[in-house]
């Protein structure tokens, strides 16, 4: 994409820039004339009108973080997105004056035409207003009250307030910022790989192949349980993990997020207890709380959960479900040992709870020779364990294809639950994933991803150590590092947002949402020098 605009818009930009230059020149000349002593004899003084107060001056220096010319996003759109985000997060208050076009252009190394175009877009979308002769100002925006349901959902997730009193750092805050389409170089707290690491050509080829099929197949619903050839392909994939499952035991979903929601709705009721790891993937805390469940964290150690604490809490609360990452735990990238796996299964049987094994990072694990790992589903063969996985992390998040593998009876119940909530998932997306898997290219793609992560992980860990970030037991696999910054990472995250950098503070990864010195860092998104400069400056 290039910075192109219609001719009329370019002329308008040129006129605006020229007018501003003329005004500034006239103002400077007038100031010099007023300051110069008048020649000739003294004259009787005349009343001088009181000076008109100048409009408030914008803060000096650059407003935004680094603008990236090679990011694939135009400079105009980067400015629009960044300024809008600062206004949304109350870093720029209503009524604040924006820097002049010339000042903004000079401080950020862009042309006046680029700034005019960006300001025009911000005016059109209601973020800024133009005042003739005065410049651009942040538009006063009416506050929008949450309805009762939204307030109830956000209440348990809004305990940690930032200095911007209307914007707490909570789960919703992090997810909202992740979906602002910031360049991945500015999102070291993100949970995905950079787009250029993924195999876009294979996805495009599969889409073209699917589009050439019988059009009638693409115009109707699929089946609630999912595209049968894909489920047959998944049967082979699971067999490689030593998990025996027929296609009838597999239900496709719109990613692991929907899979967790279906399982929680089907096998728990309001007031029931659901166990999660602590720390763990943050999104499910709010989702389960919205269902009326009591969410309790089980301390996660280097080789799995704290078994003594799990036994104690299971006897006390009698949970219905325990959600666990056996392999490449999010956020620590640790994996479950065989000894811990047997103990978890024993407690599941003793206290009669279902284990939900989230294996979304399955294809990033290099094998037990590099990092010992035991899958509960392989030991249990889907009796007390429900297995979840998908392809959003390694193939394409936009396809939204995940799946559940479980006993035949549970699979039938979950397919009915899925049908009642969403009818079916996207048959087109499932056909695309099937095409990619069945052609045999995905295995080589996964090998490349693991090799690329290995290539940046060691260097990233060394740089972390150099600037004072601590990691307990460097993970030999996966994309995440659970780093200790030695300070409140909520405060650090606030400061990072002021520089257009997205961090993931440790408080969000615990059901208790308490302040933490930990944060999750994505080694694949730690290659931007501006990220390291910020962290080194703040942690020193």
Secondary structure, DSSP 8 states (H G I E B T S, - for coil): ------HHHHHHHHHHHHHHHHHHHHHHHHHHHHHS---SS------------------SS--SS---TTSSS-HHHHHHHHHHHHHHTTSS-TT-B---HHHHHHHHT--HHHHHHHHHHHHHTTSEEEETTTEEEE---------HHHHHHHHTT--S--SSTT---SHHHHHHHHTT---GGG-TT-SS--GGGS-HHHHHHHHHHHHTS-HHHHSS---TT--HHHHHHHHHHHHHTT----GGGEEEESHHHHHHHHHHHHH--TT-EEEEEES--THHHHHHHHTT-EEEEEEEETTEE-HHHHHHHHHHH--SEEEE--SS-TTT-----HHHHHHHHHHHHHHT-EEEEE-TTGGG---TTTS----HHHHHTTSSEEEEEESTTTT-GGG--EEEE--HHHHHHHHHHHHHHHS---HHHHHHHHHHHHTTHHHHHHHHHHHHHHHHHHHHHHHHHHHT-EESS--SSSSEEEEE-SS-HHHHHHHHHTTT---EEGGGGSTT----SEEEEEGGG---HHHHHHHHHHH-
